[in-house]
């Protein structure tokens, strides 16, 4: 099992298309990695309202939208910005080293 503060490589920066979520798995934890607005974000991949993958949704204005019911979550904070979701989802620290995208399961919020 990965230490909580340890960063692990999840993909290459060149593998991330702008505004297109990529689902990765870190020790059994589903994470959606998103490149948008010049930054890379990592957010828990399961919607807090319905048990569906956020990485199947669309990204716009630093928000990821759940495709099932339309709830949106801020990629920076994990807070919902649209109903029906009312609970935030965890976001995780990201580091870029060369072309490597590294994520730590230490929650930022």
C-alpha positions, 0 to 999 in steps of 0.5 A, a space after each residue: 500500500 502506498 504511504 499517504 504522503 507518497 507521490 506516485 506516477 499516474 501517467 505522462 503529461 503528454 497523455 492528458 488531453 485538455 479538458 478530457 478526464 483520465 481515470 487512474 487507479 492508485 492502490 484501489 482508489 479511483 482518481 480522475 486526472 484532468 488537464 485544464 486551464 494550464 494546470 493538472 488536477 486530481 479528484 476522487 473519481 466517484 460522484 458523491 451523489 450517485 456512485 458513477 465515474 466523474 471521469 466520464 463527465 465533461 470539464 469546463 471552467 475548472 469544473 467536472 460534471 457528473 454525466 448522470 445527474 449533472 452535478 458539477 465539482 470544483 477541480 480545485 476544492 472538490 466542492 459541488 457547485 450544482 445540485 443534486 450533489 451536496 457533499 464534496 469529493 476529495 481532491 489530491 495534490 499533483 506534481 509535474 516532474 518532466 513529463 511525469 504526472 504524480 499524485 499523492 492520496 493525501 487529501 487537500 480538502 
